Amino acid sequence: MDKYLEGYAERGTAAVAGLPGDSPWQQTVVIPVCNESTGILRPLPPLPGRSLMILVVNEVEGSPDHVSAANQAFAAEVAERFNETWQSGCSGGLALYSDPDSPRDVLLVDRFSKGLRWSRKGGVGHARKTGADLAAFLVNRNRIQSPWIHCSDADVVLPGRYFTCSGDLDDDASSTTAALIYPFRHVSTEGAADDKVDQATQLYEYSLRYYVAGLVFAGSPYAFHTIGSTMAVNASHYCKVRGFPRRQAGEDFYLLNKLAKVGSVRQLDEETECEPIKIAARLSDRVPFGTGAAVGKMMELKDPIREFRFYHPRVFSSLKAWLDSLPIFWQQRSSKLTQILSPLDLDYLIRPLRDAGASEALDHSLRQSSNALQFTRHMNTWFDAFRTLKLIHYLRDCCYPPVGFEALVKHDSLRHLLPLEPVLASLHHSQQGVRLSRSSLRRLPDDNRC
């Protein structure tokens, strides 16, 4: 952690060494804020001690006037509602506030004022890294007791046991677990004018759950959701992989892809471990891709239910065949794709795997491994979430064209995936008539919307 914080953390991170007091916070949550309302300032879930909310209010150079105005209004509301107890000075852009009504403090990170904004390449990844670096520094200095850096967003309502879910892990689980993924549900907003947004959001959530269920079926070690607002990362593991990438989008996917190689990524169970967080169904242009952007594109379709496309179930069967073949490469001590895949009638996988460098990876893994377990670990590290997605895209484009929702729910292969994702199964059975309605989304009251 020292090496990361000294050499790779965001500039100015060490300024929080000057925070007053010596009593540690029990938990922390990091939230990027750009053009958001102040609904996010509602109290955090309860704790026996105090919590720290790190808000990274950010924008890039040349942002529209309404974005700058919203960020300035947000910061002004924080200053008015809370009591300022510390600031790092004009160049640092950090200010600490105490909440007079609940046991929490708010660390406001100014990346919206003139001279503190990011270049046009800045974005949500840069904001998450800035906040998580600050949290990691405080964990390393024992100013935050929990090793978990909780990540959220402005459109999220956190459940009452949110912090308890990570606090319940024993020391052994905490030391070997690199990240936690909270259960989630996209929810409707009371008073929202457009039912089509809710409908498109539910359809997109179905596609997310379907994709993860497909990875579980295939036996992929990367079978987990990659939604930034549902994550909690272990500070030590976070530093090992050098933190969030400064990307405009997809920073959650790439961070979790790295974390899965240095520890386990644990998806918390909705029924027994933790209530789901609630994510508001809304349009968003803050990132070039992701839920908000996908919903926006779906809104352009005349009939999203019939026109939106899902991966064909057989792409996951093909992925499973490739992953299942790995033990054979070890048994035969062979890195020749044709020698192993052709007898299994998997010739269509040879070209994309060869182009990806599978032969070289197999050869390296065979040389570096003394047993099957080590070989599998080497190959799973090479064939990661990104290469998995690339193979799925190849199979989509060359072999198994995407299918619509109506065809998907009637497809025989889908029955293998449904038991692997309980929420997916419940959504599937509730939509047998190909009807995705507003009433099927849980409601989020207007005054809770961020």
ABEGO torsion letter per residue (X at the ends): XAAAAAAABBBGAAAAAABBEABBBABBBBBBBBGBBAAAABBBBBBABBBBBBBBBBBBBGBBAAAAAAAAAAAAAAAAABBBABBAEAAAGBBBBBBAABBBBBBBBBAABBGABBBAABEAAAAAAAAAAAAAAAAAAGABABABBBBBBAABBBBAAAAAAAAABBAAAAAABABBBBBBBBBBBBGBABAAAAAAAAAAAAAAAAAAAAAAAAGBAABBBBBAAABBBBAAAAAAAGEBBBBABGAAAAAAAAAAAABBBBBBBAAAABBBBBBBBBBBAABABEAAAAAAAAAABABAAAABBBBBAAAAAAAAAAAAAAAAAAAAGBABAAAAAAAAGAAAAAAAAAAAGAAAAAAAAAAABABAAAAAAAAAAABBAAAAAAAAAAAAAAABBBBBAAAAAABAAAAAAAAABAAAAAAAAAAAAGBBBAAABBBBBAAABX
